[in-house]
């Protein structure tokens, strides 16, 4: 039975996000008795012989990590048909005629979910997948005959946050194609969460009107699912909304995300009782979704490096010879744990998917970010490589010589305070560390109280705006000119400025605003850097002493990584 709706948000491979309905985990319950669905998209590859790298690409795009079942329904998975029907009715202004599959596609697009026709970096020797819905939303049907029950369940996948639109030579997005591994700077689960709650709260009084919307979208719905939706799911949703209205009047006690940034820390804290689910938090800790290029060089995970491999030093220099199968598997163990707060799995279930994580890391070992689509001044970039080596490499890693797709050759896993917003560091407290280390995920992860942020690798940096760990700076040019960082800026559905490198915009009264001649493909958000957790100060060094010619050369070089 549905006890509480919890819509959880987490950093993509470094913290994935999910939404859904919490269901009372009674194994004898009519709805939750060991239901387990499988991602329907994965069925395309049944019987296909796959290499580990191919398995990694497939699982990264469509893998469900056993998060489409009873266990996940207790935390973060969603009854897909009811949720989408109510959302579609809301987007259609309550008019049944407006409830169509196109409206469902449009509303998920507004939340930053792409419905592409192709994956631009799909393995060349592997059959192209059929893409029939929002990439990043895994959907599967779970059912049984005795007792008769069924439910179409949805949950987020890695690709929800870590697959972004393809960019052309003009910086404009091509929403028909995505690049797996690139951060989705438009994903906005806060809007999804807010609208889902409003759709549940303000649902039509006539139940038959709701069922007509479900029937219109999903005419082939199984009779067992109709039974579950009508007799269990909707009544308990109503009870839950009534309960939420007596406390916080919303689904979650924290901000799930901003556009392109997620709040996995407080999702974890809410799930395991570190923070109250009935009282709003005063501060939030968004983390910008990272580019996955170069992440195999990390010796710990999360922005603070708070998740480390047991028995290993989290701040250690990693070289090419250190990236062994054992190293990748250790990172896979850390990454599998992210499904606990993001997808609603248990630690035991997460541990059972380390092998899937290892396949993903086998794919990441050969992963290449999308090449910079604009023109590059090779001579200027060559000069910039020397500036980078002198000013950046000690923290962000050494790249090989040359100006054609330089690759990491050494990564220091440097950790320190560069003056950036410390909200996340302060909120990842000892109570959280103790909870993580007490969840029985022994041998795969060791939580620690991290003092500072880890400087990330800069591979794929050009496509991963906005910048800093909290996504508070719109372009690399603004990062290099701290005194000109905007107080606010628009992000989401944006084009890229390939000269400044980052979110395209125009200055309007201190705001880096969406250009008036551009129509965003997803609904933008205005980031206010005065909000705690979104402060844009810090990382002034080395730019306060760097000459303008050196900044221009460095910017050109960073386009290559």
C-alpha positions as MATLAB code, in Angstrom:
seq = 'XXXXXXXXXXXXXXXXXXXXXXXXXXXXXXXXXXXXXXXXXXXXXXXXXXXXXXXXXXXXXXXXXXXXXXXXXXXXXXXXXXXXXXXXXXXXXXXXXXXXXXXXXXXXXXXXXXXXXXXXXXXXXXXXXXXXXXXXXXXXXXXXXXXXXXXXXXXXXXXXXXXXXXXXXXXXXXXXXXXXXXXXXXXXXXXXXXXXXXXXXXXXXXXXXXXXXXXXXXXXXXXXXXXXXXXXXXXXXXXXXXXXXXXXXXXXXXXXXXXXXXXXXXXXXXXXXXXXXXXXXXXXXXXXXXXXXXXXXXXXXXXXXXXXXXXXXXXXXXXXXXXXXXXXXXXXXXXXXXXXXXXXXXXXXXXXXXXXXXXXXXXXXXXXXXXXXXXXXXXXXXXXXXXXXXXXXXXXXXXXXXXXXXXXXXXXXXXXXXXXXXXXXXXXXXXXXXXXXXXXXXXXXXXXXXXXXXXXXXXXXXXXXXXXXXXXXXXXXXXXXXXXXXXXXXXXXXXXXXXXXXXXXXXXXXXXXXXXXXXXXXXXXXXXXXXXXXXXXXXXXXXXXXXXXXXXXXXXXXXXX';
ca = [
       0.000    0.000    0.000;
       1.219    3.479   -0.754;
       2.577    5.089    2.377;
       4.425    8.181    1.149;
       5.434    9.731   -2.137;
       9.124   10.408   -2.227;
      10.678   11.832   -5.354;
      14.441   11.411   -5.018;
      17.196   13.425   -6.822;
      20.971   12.246   -7.118;
      24.519   13.283   -9.185;
      24.478   10.938  -12.358;
      27.195    8.512  -12.210;
      28.337   10.575   -9.302;
      24.792   10.772   -8.035;
      21.701    9.756  -10.225;
      18.143   11.269   -9.873;
      14.750    9.529   -9.690;
      11.118   10.199   -8.903;
       8.204    8.137   -7.773;
       5.806    6.804   -5.236;
       6.806    5.220   -1.978;
       4.939    2.027   -1.302;
       4.599    0.221    2.014;
       6.901   -2.788    1.707;
       4.479   -5.414    2.961;
       5.499   -8.663    1.201;
       1.958   -9.942    1.594;
       0.457   -6.751    0.176;
      -1.643   -7.007   -2.955;
       0.548   -4.553   -4.846;
       4.036   -5.088   -3.536;
       4.421   -8.840   -3.260;
       7.695   -9.281   -5.106;
       6.762   -7.532   -8.323;
       9.745   -7.032  -10.582;
       9.787   -5.492  -14.048;
      12.611   -5.229  -16.526;
      13.494   -2.250  -18.692;
      11.576   -2.849  -21.917;
      14.306   -1.144  -23.941;
      16.845   -3.749  -22.799;
      14.838   -6.467  -24.541;
      16.130   -5.164  -27.886;
      19.473   -6.747  -27.084;
      18.291  -10.100  -25.779;
      20.230  -12.856  -27.478;
      22.830  -10.459  -28.908;
      26.450  -11.338  -28.159;
      27.972   -8.224  -26.613;
      31.508   -7.302  -25.614;
      31.924   -5.814  -22.117;
      32.226   -2.360  -23.696;
      29.018   -2.868  -25.673;
      27.264   -4.201  -22.596;
      28.371   -1.070  -20.785;
      26.936    1.257  -23.428;
      23.637   -0.639  -23.513;
      23.296   -0.784  -19.739;
      24.282    2.862  -19.350;
      21.511    3.862  -21.747;
      18.768    1.444  -20.698;
      19.828   -0.587  -17.636;
      17.401   -0.620  -14.720;
      19.627   -1.930  -11.864;
      16.606   -3.943  -10.592;
      14.885   -0.642   -9.840;
      11.575   -1.422  -11.550;
       9.931   -3.401   -8.813;
       8.473   -3.594   -5.338;
      11.663   -2.491   -3.624;
      12.022    0.666   -5.698;
       8.305    1.445   -5.442;
       8.902    1.854   -1.727;
      11.254    4.733   -2.450;
      11.500    6.194   -5.906;
       9.918    4.311   -8.804;
       6.619    5.516  -10.245;
       3.371    3.988  -11.581;
       4.029    5.249  -15.097;
       0.538    5.275  -16.558;
      -1.206    7.058  -13.712;
       1.574    9.630  -13.312;
       1.797   10.466  -17.006;
      -1.984   10.583  -17.457;
      -2.394   13.075  -14.611;
       0.554   15.144  -15.820;
      -0.803   15.120  -19.367;
      -4.210   16.283  -18.140;
      -2.486   19.127  -16.326;
      -0.451   20.111  -19.386;
      -3.607   19.893  -21.544;
      -5.468   22.274  -19.251;
      -7.767   19.513  -18.034;
      -9.086   18.763  -21.525;
      -9.228   15.091  -22.394;
      -8.901   15.843  -26.111;
      -5.456   17.285  -25.387;
      -4.177   14.118  -23.704;
      -1.970   12.604  -26.405;
       1.403   10.886  -26.654;
       2.752   14.124  -28.142;
       1.769   15.984  -24.964;
       3.635   13.390  -22.868;
       6.717   13.856  -25.054;
       6.429   17.655  -24.803;
       6.080   17.696  -21.030;
       9.106   15.462  -20.510;
      10.985   17.660  -22.960;
      10.118   20.668  -20.786;
      11.727   18.823  -17.855;
      14.892   18.290  -19.925;
      14.310   14.684  -21.004;
      15.239   14.234  -24.657;
      13.316   11.943  -27.004;
      15.944   11.482  -29.726;
      15.942    9.424  -32.888;
      19.577    8.372  -32.553;
      22.519    8.152  -30.159;
      25.411    9.856  -31.943;
      28.168    7.896  -30.189;
      26.487    4.484  -30.180;
      29.063    1.688  -30.694;
      29.643    1.463  -34.449;
      29.457   -2.328  -34.660;
      26.271   -2.615  -32.586;
      22.728   -2.400  -33.949;
      21.183    1.029  -33.375;
      18.559    0.937  -30.618;
      14.933    1.836  -31.218;
      14.212    4.969  -29.183;
      10.501    5.275  -28.511;
      10.296    7.493  -25.419;
      12.169    9.927  -23.192;
      15.750    8.710  -22.882;
      16.542    8.322  -19.205;
      13.094    7.046  -18.219;
      13.197    3.249  -17.899;
       9.790    1.645  -18.195;
       8.723   -1.968  -17.652;
       5.643   -4.023  -16.784;
       5.603   -6.218  -13.681;
       2.761   -8.637  -13.200;
       1.682  -11.999  -11.900;
      -1.453  -14.125  -12.019;
      -1.817  -15.144   -8.348;
      -2.830  -12.915   -6.812;
      -3.720  -11.034  -10.008;
      -1.788   -7.777  -10.033;
       0.264   -5.792  -12.515;
       1.827   -2.378  -12.847;
       3.841   -0.465  -15.417;
       6.740    0.967  -13.441;
       9.143    3.738  -14.396;
      12.397    4.910  -12.911;
      15.328    6.992  -14.042;
      18.420    5.607  -15.761;
      21.996    6.846  -16.044;
      21.136    8.498  -19.366;
      18.598   10.812  -17.734;
      21.383   13.031  -16.460;
      24.353   11.792  -18.475;
      23.166   12.056  -22.082;
      22.810   15.431  -23.726;
      21.711   16.867  -27.020;
      24.195   16.972  -29.883;
      25.600   20.434  -30.667;
      26.269   21.832  -34.130;
      28.941   24.212  -35.426;
      26.761   27.192  -34.487;
      26.334   25.994  -30.895;
      22.671   25.219  -31.475;
      21.353   21.932  -30.080;
      20.158   19.112  -32.286;
      17.498   17.421  -30.177;
      17.171   14.515  -32.604;
      20.525   13.177  -31.405;
      22.198   12.685  -28.033;
      25.742   11.934  -26.905;
      25.943    9.392  -24.093;
      28.261   10.536  -21.321;
      27.746   14.270  -21.806;
      26.005   16.002  -18.885;
      22.414   16.995  -19.506;
      22.522   20.661  -18.558;
      18.760   20.886  -19.061;
      17.545   18.054  -16.819;
      15.226   19.632  -14.265;
      13.776   17.168  -11.815;
      12.651   19.968   -9.514;
      10.126   21.028  -12.139;
       9.143   17.390  -12.644;
       8.642   16.910   -8.898;
       6.682   20.143   -8.515;
       4.356   19.434  -11.419;
       3.855   15.807  -10.409;
       2.715   16.844   -6.946;
       0.420   19.512   -8.385;
      -1.057   16.970  -10.799;
      -1.724   14.535   -7.933;
      -3.099   17.217   -5.624;
      -5.323   18.907   -8.201;
      -6.456   15.776   -9.978;
      -9.981   15.619  -11.465;
     -12.621   14.723   -8.900;
     -14.231   12.260  -11.294;
     -12.111    9.083  -11.231;
     -13.590    7.963  -14.542;
     -12.123   11.062  -16.187;
      -8.671    9.929  -15.019;
      -9.222    6.406  -16.300;
     -10.357    7.831  -19.632;
      -7.017    9.675  -19.854;
      -5.109    6.480  -19.046;
      -7.148    4.579  -21.640;
      -6.492    7.276  -24.249;
      -2.728    7.096  -23.741;
      -2.464    3.364  -23.078;
      -5.362    1.492  -24.735;
      -3.664   -1.891  -24.310;
      -3.472   -1.700  -20.509;
      -3.584   -5.148  -18.892;
      -6.674   -5.920  -16.754;
      -4.438   -6.669  -13.789;
      -3.029   -3.167  -13.991;
      -6.485   -1.626  -14.122;
      -7.289   -3.538  -10.943;
      -4.167   -2.251   -9.182;
      -4.594    1.348  -10.332;
      -8.250    1.591   -9.345;
      -8.315   -0.335   -6.086;
      -4.904    0.393   -4.598;
      -2.796    3.052   -6.252;
      -5.130    6.014   -6.745;
      -6.843    5.763   -3.325;
      -3.516    5.683   -1.553;
      -2.198    8.567   -3.639;
      -5.166   10.624   -2.487;
      -4.475    9.728    1.133;
      -0.848   10.616    0.776;
      -1.497   14.015   -0.795;
      -3.906   14.805    2.040;
      -1.184   13.891    4.519;
       1.485   15.945    2.749;
      -0.816   18.948    2.740;
      -0.834   18.862    6.541;
       2.976   19.078    6.717;
       5.180   20.575    3.992;
       2.619   20.815    1.186;
       4.977   19.288   -1.345;
       6.720   16.018   -2.098;
      10.161   16.594   -0.638;
      11.635   18.738    2.134;
      14.504   19.994   -0.052;
      15.089   21.369   -3.535;
      15.597   18.371   -5.775;
      17.661   20.192   -8.364;
      18.318   23.187  -10.500;
      18.570   22.776  -14.252;
      21.595   20.559  -14.929;
      22.384   20.049  -11.233;
      21.093   17.447   -8.794;
      20.792   17.122   -5.032;
      21.729   13.534   -4.362;
      23.126   14.264   -0.911;
      19.838   15.347    0.608;
      18.003   12.606   -1.265;
      20.231   10.147    0.600;
      19.748   11.997    3.882;
      15.954   12.054    3.519;
      15.797    8.375    2.709;
      17.771    7.293    5.769;
      16.486    9.789    8.312;
      19.423   12.183    8.572;
      16.982   14.995    7.774;
      13.261   15.105    8.525;
      10.881   14.499    5.663;
       8.258   16.697    7.346;
      10.314   19.873    7.681;
      11.797   22.005    4.925;
      15.579   22.335    4.822;
      17.083   25.803    5.095;
      19.950   25.064    2.695;
      20.290   22.835   -0.321;
      23.324   21.237   -1.921;
      23.059   21.002   -5.727;
      25.935   19.441   -7.649;
      26.349   20.091  -11.363;
      26.022   16.917  -13.443;
      29.582   16.043  -14.542;
      30.977   15.037  -17.917;
      32.056   11.401  -17.654;
      35.197   11.754  -19.753;
      38.246   11.140  -17.583;
      36.239    9.887  -14.585;
      38.028    6.537  -14.645;
      41.077    8.443  -13.351;
      39.342    9.230  -10.062;
      40.469    7.417   -6.901;
      37.263    8.402   -5.063;
      33.826    9.585   -6.127;
      31.428   12.453   -5.420;
      32.421   16.113   -5.713;
      34.048   15.893   -2.285;
      35.585   12.442   -2.732;
      33.518   11.254    0.223;
      33.089    7.787   -1.303;
      36.359    5.910   -1.422;
      37.557    2.402   -2.089;
      38.099    0.639    1.265;
      41.777    0.382    2.102;
      42.934    2.850   -0.573;
      44.162    6.416   -0.233;
      41.541    8.707   -1.849;
      44.098   11.365   -2.768;
      46.540    9.422   -4.884;
      48.128   10.119   -8.233;
      46.682    7.878  -10.937;
      48.644    7.061  -14.089;
      47.704    5.048  -17.154;
      49.202    1.859  -15.763;
      47.001    2.218  -12.656;
      43.773    1.956  -14.628;
      43.490   -1.795  -14.304;
      40.426   -4.018  -14.312;
      40.636   -4.043  -10.515;
      40.631   -0.219  -10.412;
      37.621   -0.019  -12.725;
      35.756   -2.645  -10.744;
      36.418   -0.731   -7.526;
      34.910    2.398   -9.091;
      31.986    0.274  -10.283;
      31.353   -0.742   -6.689;
      31.146    2.896   -5.635;
      28.924    3.762   -8.569;
      26.472    0.915   -7.984;
      25.771    2.414   -4.557;
      24.417    5.563   -6.229;
      21.332    3.557   -7.184;
      20.379    3.329   -3.497;
      19.284    6.969   -3.104;
      18.596    7.632   -6.780;
      16.625    4.588   -7.885;
      15.391    3.273   -4.566;
      17.322    0.028   -4.476;
      18.612   -1.526   -1.256;
      22.364   -1.752   -0.606;
      22.133   -5.512   -1.176;
      20.464   -5.029   -4.541;
      23.021   -2.387   -5.498;
      25.859   -4.756   -4.622;
      24.337   -7.298   -6.969;
      24.886   -4.932   -9.897;
      28.605   -4.276   -9.517;
      29.203   -6.408  -12.614;
      26.892   -4.152  -14.626;
      28.809   -1.191  -13.263;
      32.064   -2.838  -14.320;
      30.734   -3.122  -17.878;
      29.843    0.568  -17.800;
      33.383    1.391  -16.729;
      34.760   -0.828  -19.498;
      32.762    1.375  -21.878;
      33.980    4.535  -20.131;
      37.582    3.403  -20.560;
      37.226    3.840  -24.316;
      34.672    6.684  -24.145;
      35.386    9.920  -26.026;
      33.421   13.134  -25.447;
      31.776   14.842  -28.381;
      34.488   16.768  -30.269;
      34.198   20.548  -30.070;
      31.922   21.422  -33.020;
      33.304   24.879  -33.791;
      36.515   26.134  -35.350;
      39.695   26.017  -33.247;
      42.781   28.190  -33.698;
      45.485   25.498  -33.572;
      48.348   27.948  -32.974;
      46.490   29.656  -30.140;
      45.550   26.280  -28.636;
      49.201   25.200  -28.777;
      50.130   28.245  -26.732;
      47.231   27.481  -24.412;
      48.583   23.997  -23.724;
      51.633   25.601  -22.109;
      49.401   27.912  -20.048;
      47.389   24.890  -18.922;
      50.500   22.935  -17.970;
      51.744   25.842  -15.874;
      48.483   26.974  -14.251;
      46.040   24.037  -14.222;
      47.687   20.631  -14.550;
      48.789   20.332  -10.921;
      45.139   20.128   -9.859;
      43.235   18.990  -12.944;
      45.706   16.526  -14.424;
      48.375   16.399  -17.101;
      47.303   15.895  -20.718;
      49.414   14.506  -23.529;
      51.241   16.728  -25.978;
      49.640   18.036  -29.142;
      46.468   19.869  -30.017;
      44.377   17.021  -31.433;
      42.151   15.583  -28.674;
      44.762   15.499  -25.863;
      44.154   12.748  -23.332;
      44.987   12.465  -19.662;
      48.321   10.865  -18.833;
      48.328   11.582  -15.094;
      45.666   12.707  -12.638;
      46.564   13.909   -9.114;
      43.139   13.572   -7.433;
      44.031   16.862   -5.767;
      41.676   18.005   -3.042;
      41.582   21.446   -1.489;
      39.752   24.701   -0.825;
      39.681   27.144   -3.737;
      37.077   29.407   -2.160;
      33.986   27.933   -3.823;
      30.611   27.539   -2.091;
      31.049   25.118    0.832;
      27.396   24.246    1.425;
      27.773   20.712    0.113;
      30.898   20.076    2.210;
      29.163   21.346    5.332;
      25.971   19.352    4.768;
      27.816   16.086    4.104;
      28.259   15.704    7.850;
      29.410   12.953   10.187;
      25.840   11.714   10.652;
      25.638   11.112    6.901;
      29.005    9.347    6.840;
      27.910    7.125    9.719;
      24.691    6.204    7.917;
      26.558    5.347    4.712;
      29.063    3.188    6.557;
      26.292    1.469    8.499;
      24.224    0.320    5.521;
      26.000   -2.983    5.054;
      27.778   -2.053    1.818;
      31.019   -3.270    3.377;
      33.988   -4.062    1.180;
      32.740   -1.921   -1.688;
      32.603    1.612   -0.309;
      34.043    3.579    2.595;
      32.442    6.898    3.443;
      34.594    9.639    4.904;
      34.156   13.165    6.170;
      35.806   15.018    3.283;
      37.289   18.450    4.074;
      37.232   19.953    0.567;
      36.288   19.393   -3.061;
      38.247   17.223   -5.489;
      39.474   19.046   -8.587;
      37.823   17.165  -11.499;
      39.401   16.115  -14.786;
      38.572   18.599  -17.545;
      37.938   16.135  -20.365;
      34.850   17.227  -22.316;
      34.766   20.530  -20.447;
      33.430   22.565  -23.365;
      30.034   20.814  -23.328;
      29.531   20.655  -19.557;
      28.378   24.192  -18.734;
      27.488   25.680  -16.322;
      30.720   25.509  -14.316;
      32.065   24.990  -10.787;
      30.809   22.081   -8.704;
      27.422   23.752   -8.148;
      26.856   24.967  -11.715;
      26.994   28.632  -10.709;
      29.036   30.128  -13.589;
      27.566   30.079  -17.125;
      30.743   30.120  -19.260;
      34.466   29.470  -19.003;
      35.042   33.099  -19.986;
      33.103   34.198  -16.898;
      35.055   31.699  -14.801;
      38.277   33.329  -16.013;
      36.884   36.813  -15.269;
      35.593   36.502  -11.688;
      34.645   40.177  -11.426;
      32.261   39.758  -14.369;
      30.437   36.620  -13.287;
      26.708   37.352  -13.541;
      24.544   37.517  -10.440;
      21.983   35.380  -12.256;
      21.711   33.484  -15.519;
      19.324   31.323  -17.519;
      20.104   27.658  -18.097;
      18.072   24.829  -19.586;
      17.238   24.111  -23.212;
      20.042   26.513  -24.037;
      22.387   26.908  -26.954;
      26.135   27.099  -26.376;
      28.358   30.111  -26.841;
      31.344   28.543  -28.599;
      33.479   31.662  -28.183;
      33.058   32.148  -24.443;
      32.488   28.386  -24.106;
      29.348   27.779  -22.131;
      25.698   28.728  -21.925;
      24.763   31.233  -24.644;
      23.291   34.443  -23.281;
      23.155   38.225  -23.349;
      23.743   40.559  -20.406;
      20.589   42.283  -19.230;
      20.952   44.221  -15.999;
      23.411   41.812  -14.403;
      21.604   38.726  -15.726;
      23.080   36.441  -18.403;
      19.700   35.950  -20.065;
      18.443   33.712  -22.863;
      19.064   35.539  -26.164;
      15.820   37.081  -27.470;
      16.169   35.346  -30.850;
      16.538   31.845  -29.372;
      13.737   29.470  -28.342;
      14.963   26.988  -25.686;
      14.107   23.346  -26.355;
      13.437   22.779  -22.619;
      12.064   25.147  -20.011;
      14.904   27.347  -18.686;
      15.612   28.149  -15.044;
      17.075   31.399  -13.771;
      19.956   30.592  -11.425;
      20.318   33.131   -8.612;
      23.872   32.960   -7.274;
      22.836   34.751   -4.082;
      21.012   31.583   -2.971;
      23.048   29.520   -0.462;
      24.536   26.533   -2.251;
      24.674   28.404   -5.578;
      27.307   30.994   -4.715;
      29.546   31.784   -7.696;
      32.625   32.955   -5.817;
      35.886   31.049   -5.687;
      38.511   29.746   -8.085;
      39.836   33.266   -8.630;
      43.349   31.832   -8.817;
      45.133   31.715  -11.183;
      42.964   34.050  -13.233;
      43.527   37.193  -11.173;
      47.177   37.225  -12.279;
      46.790   35.685  -15.753;
      47.115   37.997  -18.740;
      44.257   38.381  -21.193;
      46.269   36.791  -24.042;
      47.006   33.787  -21.821;
      43.333   33.491  -20.872;
      42.360   33.514  -24.545;
      44.968   30.843  -25.321;
      43.879   28.678  -22.395;
      40.242   28.964  -23.418;
      41.149   27.789  -26.916;
      43.085   24.821  -25.541;
      40.242   23.758  -23.247;
      38.016   23.310  -26.313;
      40.221   20.365  -27.307;
      39.925   18.278  -24.157;
];
